Amino acid sequence: MTAMWSPEPTMWDRIVMIGAGTWFLCLCALVAGAAIARLILIPDGSAEHASRAQQLARYRTLIGFGLVAVLSYPYRSPVDTFDKVWGDFSISTAVALLIFVILSIVFWLGAEDDSRGQMRAQWPNVWRRVGEFVATPAAFWAVMWLCEQSANPEFARLQLILLGGFIGLLGMGYWCISCYWFGIGRVHPILPPIMAAATISAMTAVELHFDGPEVLPLRLWLLVNFAAVITTFGVCLIEICDAIAEARVPDGCPGEMQEQWPVAVAGILVTLLLTGVIAAIMTGTAERALCIDDLVKCTAQRSIV
């Protein structure tokens, strides 16, 4: 008799074997998780009245990630790029909250009585959003861990469905955090841009000094990091100018009274700085200046022209 041989099931075979019903529930959980994140992290009225700087920050994030994915594709897969961005954002959120605490103390010491009342009223809302967002994924993870301990296949299906909710919660949660920062702007309108500038500076400093380019060419890695800092600073400048202008308008309608000069000035400064950075990187000047004395961890390429 000839022994029957059956090949190992492919990934697609395994997906089909799970069943359409389970995948439908997984999709529903994904949508539900995203909805929960929006409910927790978007302050009342913020979704309908996004500021000009918030809109520009969203475009910067989407375009920036797209460009990084395209430029990195010959050296790193889009999945690996997404995984790195996901991990970096998780760390940057914790760093931003630490900076928020420090800046809040500084702003409190320099604030007038009216501003202190506003800060005192909004601080609990910010930390409530932080606590709820930390607790909700932790609850998902705990239930998934309990399901993993059981040998019952139904619990394995439940774990897959919960994983869908977990991914939707974190994915939408990180997007909402990048747009609204837990409502920190309601504590003080100048806090979000200063916090964003401080966070990107701290994260980039760590990336340049400790992490290194990994699989990316050195010059591409330097360009990605400096471009992220420069464009973030540009958006922060617009947000600071808009916040100052709005504070000067009693009973103001900021959407109608915003002037265009902050966007023009920020655009010119960003263009000039990016042009200078690109020229310095392409000519090797940046390498000669940064890769000495281990100021920057230039380990992928060390070819100083």
Phi, psi and omega per residue, in radians:
M1 nan 2.510 3.116
T2 -1.604 2.193 -3.117
A3 -1.142 2.332 3.112
M4 -1.322 2.361 3.137
W5 -2.156 2.233 3.126
S6 -2.090 2.247 -3.099
P7 -1.211 2.781 3.064
E8 -1.110 2.390 3.120
P9 -1.128 2.446 3.109
T10 -1.326 3.008 3.110
M11 -1.048 -0.688 3.132
W12 -1.118 -0.701 3.104
D13 -1.052 -0.741 -3.139
R14 -1.134 -0.686 3.120
I15 -1.095 -0.761 -3.138
V16 -1.121 -0.682 -3.106
M17 -1.123 -0.431 3.139
I18 -1.123 -0.611 3.083
G19 1.824 2.486 -3.099
A20 -1.131 -0.618 -3.117
G21 -1.081 -0.750 3.138
T22 -1.141 -0.726 3.135
W23 -1.169 -0.597 3.086
F24 -1.124 -0.758 3.100
L25 -1.140 -0.611 3.099
C26 -1.119 -0.717 3.094
L27 -1.134 -0.728 3.095
C28 -1.068 -0.721 3.118
A29 -1.133 -0.648 3.093
L30 -1.041 -0.826 3.134
V31 -1.136 -0.736 3.135
A32 -1.107 -0.723 3.107
G33 -1.077 -0.721 3.102
A34 -1.119 -0.703 3.131
A35 -1.133 -0.686 3.111
I36 -1.101 -0.727 3.135
A37 -1.081 -0.756 3.121
R38 -1.113 -0.699 -3.136
L39 -1.110 -0.659 -3.102
I40 -1.332 -0.745 -2.839
L41 -1.764 -0.287 -3.124
I42 -1.659 2.010 3.095
P43 -1.068 2.676 -3.103
D44 -0.987 2.235 3.081
G45 1.460 -0.187 -3.062
S46 -1.246 -0.617 -3.091
A47 -1.142 -0.569 -3.101
E48 -1.481 -0.319 -3.040
H49 -2.271 1.024 3.106
A50 -1.217 2.364 -3.137
S51 -1.290 2.923 3.113
R52 -1.074 -0.741 -3.139
A53 -1.133 -0.656 3.104
Q54 -1.108 -0.729 3.115
Q55 -1.123 -0.756 3.104
L56 -1.110 -0.652 3.128
A57 -1.125 -0.665 3.106
R58 -1.116 -0.819 3.129
Y59 -1.072 -0.725 3.131
R60 -1.060 -0.738 -3.135
T61 -1.121 -0.831 -3.095
L62 -1.164 -0.823 -3.131
I63 -1.161 -0.708 3.138
G64 -1.077 -0.802 3.132
F65 -1.111 -0.706 3.130
G66 -1.077 -0.772 3.138
L67 -1.154 -0.720 3.123
V68 -1.093 -0.748 3.139
A69 -1.092 -0.725 -3.121
V70 -1.214 -0.833 -3.110
L71 -1.165 -0.532 -3.111
S72 -1.509 -0.181 -2.997
Y73 -0.997 -0.709 3.120
P74 -1.111 -0.320 -3.039
Y75 -2.035 -0.377 -3.063
R76 -2.628 2.372 -3.102
S77 -1.192 2.707 3.086
P78 -0.998 -0.578 3.117
V79 -1.139 -0.757 3.113
D80 -1.149 -0.660 3.095
T81 -1.110 -0.778 3.120
F82 -1.097 -0.713 -3.141
D83 -1.098 -0.686 3.121
K84 -1.187 -0.762 3.132
V85 -1.088 -0.734 3.127
W86 -1.046 -0.843 -3.138
G87 -1.130 -0.743 3.130
D88 -1.103 -0.668 -3.134
F89 -1.196 -0.624 3.091
S90 -1.041 -0.761 3.137
I91 -1.211 -0.724 -3.089
S92 -1.136 -0.525 3.096
T93 -1.110 -0.775 3.100
A94 -1.128 -0.713 3.113
V95 -1.107 -0.728 -3.127
A96 -1.106 -0.676 3.128
L97 -1.166 -0.646 3.068
L98 -1.124 -0.764 3.102
I99 -1.114 -0.631 3.114
F100 -1.056 -0.739 3.125
V101 -1.078 -0.809 -3.120
I102 -1.111 -0.816 -3.122
L103 -1.144 -0.613 3.136
S104 -1.083 -0.712 3.100
I105 -1.103 -0.756 3.140
V106 -1.112 -0.801 -3.127
F107 -1.140 -0.651 -3.133
W108 -1.101 -0.734 -3.120
L109 -1.158 -0.516 -3.105
G110 -1.766 0.052 -3.041
A111 -1.547 2.718 3.022
E112 -1.466 3.051 -3.049
D113 -1.062 -0.731 -3.131
D114 -1.097 -0.762 3.132
S115 -1.154 -0.652 3.109
R116 -1.110 -0.653 3.091
G117 -1.105 -0.728 3.094
Q118 -1.102 -0.757 -3.137
M119 -1.136 -0.744 -3.139
R120 -1.102 -0.591 -3.120
A121 -1.320 -0.564 -3.016
Q122 -1.662 -0.375 3.126
W123 -0.945 -0.837 -3.141
P124 -1.028 -0.602 -3.139
N125 -1.168 -0.701 3.121
V126 -1.086 -0.855 -3.080
W127 -1.267 -0.429 3.022
R128 -1.142 -0.776 3.115
R129 -1.105 -0.723 3.110
V130 -1.066 -0.844 -3.110
G131 -1.098 -0.749 -3.141
E132 -1.142 -0.670 -3.125
F133 -1.248 -0.554 3.080
V134 -1.279 -0.718 -3.060
A135 -1.248 -0.647 -3.060
T136 -1.155 -0.886 3.053
P137 -1.069 -0.590 3.108
A138 -1.108 -0.669 3.100
A139 -1.155 -0.754 3.072
F140 -1.000 -0.823 -3.086
W141 -1.119 -0.680 -3.136
A142 -1.133 -0.753 3.130
V143 -1.165 -0.689 3.093
M144 -1.097 -0.663 3.115
W145 -1.140 -0.705 3.101
L146 -1.117 -0.687 3.109
C147 -1.116 -0.607 -3.119
E148 -1.175 -0.422 -3.115
Q149 -1.338 -0.246 -3.089
S150 -1.662 2.524 3.088
A151 -1.531 -0.087 -3.131
N152 -1.217 2.185 -3.112
P153 -1.098 -0.444 3.115
E154 -1.151 -0.577 3.087
F155 -1.220 -0.524 3.065
A156 -1.160 -0.687 3.065
R157 -1.123 -0.732 3.114
L158 -1.083 -0.678 3.125
Q159 -1.099 -0.701 3.118
L160 -1.125 -0.720 3.120
I161 -1.122 -0.760 3.109
L162 -1.125 -0.591 3.096
L163 -1.084 -0.677 3.070
G164 -1.046 -0.771 3.095
G165 -1.120 -0.672 -3.138
F166 -1.108 -0.769 3.132
I167 -1.147 -0.749 3.108
G168 -1.098 -0.694 -3.140
L169 -1.124 -0.850 -3.115
L170 -1.229 -0.744 -3.116
G171 -1.056 -0.939 3.111
M172 -1.177 -0.590 3.136
G173 -1.081 -0.809 3.133
Y174 -1.125 -0.645 3.107
W175 -1.140 -0.776 3.132
C176 -1.147 -0.636 3.099
I177 -1.115 -0.751 -3.132
S178 -1.138 -0.452 -3.135
C179 -1.563 -0.675 -2.967
Y180 -2.080 -0.273 3.094
W181 0.846 0.862 3.062
F182 1.074 0.281 -3.116
G183 1.361 0.432 -3.106
I184 -1.103 -0.511 3.140
G185 -1.070 -0.356 3.116
R186 -1.414 -0.310 3.010
V187 -1.245 -0.844 3.035
H188 -2.774 2.286 -3.033
P189 -1.126 -0.351 -3.137
I190 -1.512 -0.253 -3.093
L191 -1.079 -0.827 -3.072
P192 -1.021 -0.837 -3.134
P193 -1.159 -0.668 3.119
I194 -1.164 -0.715 3.125
M195 -1.133 -0.721 3.127
A196 -1.117 -0.750 3.135
A197 -1.126 -0.739 3.136
A198 -1.161 -0.679 -3.119
T199 -1.168 -0.830 -3.122
I200 -1.134 -0.592 3.104
S201 -1.151 -0.792 -3.131
A202 -1.134 -0.790 -3.119
M203 -1.133 -0.697 -3.139
T204 -1.202 -0.667 3.101
A205 -1.063 -0.751 3.105
V206 -1.139 -0.754 3.131
E207 -1.051 -0.791 -3.081
L208 -1.243 -0.713 -3.011
H209 -1.496 -0.597 -3.004
F210 -1.934 -0.675 -2.980
D211 -1.439 -0.806 -3.111
G212 1.439 3.005 -3.044
P213 -1.318 -0.234 -3.111
E214 0.967 -2.042 -3.049
V215 -1.512 -0.200 -3.081
L216 -1.430 2.604 2.986
P217 -1.067 2.569 -3.039
L218 -0.999 -0.808 -3.066
R219 -1.181 -0.671 3.080
L220 -1.121 -0.736 3.135
W221 -1.080 -0.766 3.094
L222 -1.094 -0.725 -3.140
L223 -1.096 -0.784 -3.133
V224 -1.063 -0.780 -3.094
N225 -1.196 -0.814 -3.115
F226 -1.222 -0.600 3.093
A227 -1.133 -0.671 3.114
A228 -1.089 -0.757 -3.137
V229 -1.150 -0.817 -3.068
I230 -1.119 -0.803 -3.116
T231 -1.189 -0.617 3.078
T232 -1.124 -0.756 3.098
F233 -1.072 -0.644 3.113
G234 -1.083 -0.812 3.106
V235 -1.131 -0.675 3.118
C236 -1.100 -0.676 3.103
L237 -1.067 -0.763 3.115
I238 -1.095 -0.741 -3.109
E239 -1.154 -0.675 3.112
I240 -1.142 -0.784 3.124
C241 -1.087 -0.739 3.128
D242 -1.138 -0.693 -3.134
A243 -1.147 -0.708 3.114
I244 -1.148 -0.746 3.137
A245 -1.120 -0.709 3.142
E246 -1.159 -0.632 -3.134
A247 -1.159 -0.419 -3.128
R248 -1.499 -0.094 -3.100
V249 -1.835 1.872 3.092
P250 -1.222 2.393 -3.115
D251 0.943 0.611 -2.922
G252 -1.270 2.819 2.994
C253 -2.064 1.479 -2.975
P254 -1.056 -0.573 -3.129
G255 -1.111 -0.516 -3.107
E256 -1.608 -0.407 -2.974
M257 -1.842 0.061 3.131
Q258 -1.193 2.357 3.091
E259 -1.635 2.830 -3.038
Q260 -1.635 -0.169 -3.058
W261 -1.119 -0.588 3.094
P262 -1.062 -0.672 3.123
V263 -1.158 -0.740 -3.138
A264 -1.125 -0.803 -3.136
V265 -1.103 -0.813 3.135
A266 -1.084 -0.709 3.129
G267 -1.091 -0.744 3.132
I268 -1.141 -0.802 -3.130
L269 -1.097 -0.773 3.135
V270 -1.090 -0.756 3.139
T271 -1.085 -0.802 -3.136
L272 -1.112 -0.778 -3.124
L273 -1.155 -0.747 3.119
L274 -1.104 -0.709 3.107
T275 -1.074 -0.761 3.119
G276 -1.134 -0.721 3.138
V277 -1.131 -0.779 3.138
I278 -1.073 -0.750 3.125
A279 -1.111 -0.733 -3.139
A280 -1.147 -0.646 -3.132
I281 -1.262 -0.811 -3.068
M282 -1.183 -0.517 3.131
T283 -1.519 -0.099 -3.134
G284 1.525 -0.017 -3.142
T285 -1.107 -0.697 -3.142
A286 -1.100 -0.701 3.130
E287 -1.126 -0.763 -3.120
R288 -1.132 -0.576 -3.096
A289 -1.433 -0.585 -2.975
L290 -1.740 -0.465 -3.003
C291 -1.603 0.235 3.069
I292 -1.755 2.588 3.110
D293 1.013 0.445 3.094
D294 0.974 0.555 3.054
L295 -1.098 -0.727 3.060
V296 -2.163 2.439 -3.110
K297 -1.402 1.546 -3.084
C298 -1.667 1.383 -3.040
T299 -1.820 -0.293 -3.110
A300 -1.331 -0.806 3.080
Q301 -2.361 2.456 3.113
R302 -2.243 0.465 -3.076
S303 -1.496 1.538 3.135
I304 -1.478 2.059 -3.079
V305 -1.364 nan nan
